[in-house]
Amino acid sequence: MKALLGIFLLSVLLTSGSSLECETCVGQGTTCSGEKQTCPSSQDGCMTAVTELSVGSAKVASIVKGCFGKAACKELKPGASASFATPGSTIKTVECSKAPVSSGSFLLALSGLLLLKLLS
């Protein structure tokens, strides 16, 4: 019985600690910084995209960072229309990456393993 309880608690701790977090921000130019946001389960990666909008002879760059579906992010190509940004803008650069697992997940997993060891 103790082993089953330990396995259950371990699985709960591992599940709750495996959420993905991405920095989220929007800004003018090619850099921005913002808070980390926990991504919904449907969005399994982080995206950083720089877009460009031509206004007359001037070009205005904007940046977007946040959670995004990794498969959808890989479909975005430089030069394509940036439907997620200002209408009429095009993608200049895009970077898709798996979001880092929150730092607390390792400690939660370790706690679960120690609890399992104590209960066995």
HELIX and SHEET records of a PDB file:
HELIX    1   1 LYS A    2  SER A   16  1                                  15    
HELIX    2   2 LYS A   70  GLU A   75  1                                   6    
HELIX    3   3 GLY A  104  LEU A  119  1                                  16    
SHEET    1   A 2 GLU A  21  GLU A  23  0                                        
SHEET    2   A 2 LYS A  36  THR A  38 -1                                        
SHEET    1   B 4 CYS A  25  GLN A  28  0                                        
SHEET    2   B 4 ALA A  58  PHE A  68 -1                                        
SHEET    3   B 4 GLY A  45  VAL A  55 -1                                        
SHEET    4   B 4 THR A  90  SER A  97 -1                                        
END                                                                             
